Amino acid sequence: MRTWVMNLIVGLALAGPAIAQDNAEIEGVIRQQLDAFDAGDVETAWGFASPEIQRLFGNPENFGRMVERGYPMVWAPGEVRFGALSESDGGLWQTVIVQDAEGALHALQYQVEQIDGDWRIAGVRFAPVPEVSA
């Protein structure tokens, strides 16, 4: 029993750095896509989308129009902060708080998946904006 517990503790300790590395990579992919949209570079932003998203929209232009119309805070993001990375609804979700051009805050959850070793964005959904305390 003692060996099993020790193996579990060692396994969890070793998993910590891997999870932190994945979290940093996930945030990096989302940040790069936001930066690409902000620069008007839809081609680059398209490259961070999962193959399923790419199949759904067919080309970067359709994808860009959808983002510009449906997610204007992503199209022209202000300040961006990252929240929790969580697992729910059968996927991995990164919470992102984005400030729009008028200064309003929006909470988004980015679904991410790993494809051939690279993190890709598989969807975005709106989430409640966390309350800010003084």
Secondary structure, DSSP 8 states (H G I E B T S, - for coil): -HHHHHHHHHHHHHHHHHHHHHHHHHHHHHHHHHHHHHTT-HHHHHHTB-HHHHHHH-SHHHHHHHHHHH-HHHHS--SEEEEEEEEETTEEEEEEEEE-TTS-EEEEEEEEEEETTEEEEEEEEEE-------
